[in-house]
Amino acid sequence: MVIYGSSISPYVRKVLVALYEKDIAFEHRPVGFHAADPGFQAASPMGKIPAMEEAGYRLADSSAILDYLERRHPEPALVPEDAQDAARARWFDKFGECELTRQGLVPFVERFLKPRLFKVEGDEALAQRTVDTKLPPLFDYLETQIDGPYLVACQFSIADIAVAAPFHNLRLAKVTVDAARWPKLADWVTATLERPSFAAAIAAAKS
Ligand SMILES: N[C@@H](CCC(=O)N[C@@H](CS)C(=O)NCC(=O)O)C(=O)O
């Protein structure tokens, strides 16, 4: 299996974490979005990362890839068995993408990506405004949802993967979770990003 996409992307990180959790062998091609690589272009119609290819089967989108991995390699399960828990895990996958990553990428792009990668000045006012006004309501919500080591049921799942993934980008943007204001969230983020699967995915981005 070939996985396309730099793991600096939270969406690529989701896929790498699932692969490590399930102990699936893969070849990683850490291309950027819209890369010229023909294999990547064939796998990702919109040029977004991540994408994958396995024996001629091509797929883009982190959630779609996670679904594929779950069906092909059911153990250990990353989607709970119970119908309500499974749907709730999917909700957190959506929340992770549509709310948290969408907002979290703003300070990441302005403070990290633009100056470090694109060598242009970021919009610090926009970054700070997002940190001050857009992220706190999302952190408030998560604080009410955490009651133990995992977001859903008694197992590590796609919910934990999708919600924790953007927090590494937030760290790179010097955004931390204030433990005095969001104690459960702060602990959960620390513990989840320390899992071996997340540590390996984060190390892949550094190299
Ligand atoms: N829904 C997609 C989102 C992927 C995505 O937006 N990736 C970003 C990188 S973090 C990208 O490729 N952006 C390029 C673009 O939007 O054209 C997924 O979950 O994989």
The ligand as a Gaussian input file, in Angstrom:
#p B3LYP/6-31G(d) Opt

LIG

0 1
 N      -11.464000      15.948000       3.379000
 C      -10.084000      15.789000       3.057000
 C       -9.324000      17.097000       3.273000
 C       -7.898000      17.007000       2.761000
 C       -7.261000      18.378000       2.661000
 O       -7.935000      19.418000       2.567000
 N       -5.922000      18.380000       2.678000
 C       -5.223000      19.638000       2.508000
 C       -3.853000      19.576000       3.178000
 S       -3.984000      19.712000       4.946000
 C       -5.006000      19.860000       1.020000
 O       -4.618000      18.950000       0.336000
 N       -5.271000      21.093000       0.549000
 C       -5.093000      21.432000      -0.825000
 C       -6.337000      22.051000      -1.402000
 O       -7.304000      22.291000      -0.664000
 O       -6.356000      22.278000      -2.612000
 C       -9.478000      14.662000       3.904000
 O      -10.024000      14.393000       4.991000
 O       -8.506000      14.024000       3.472000

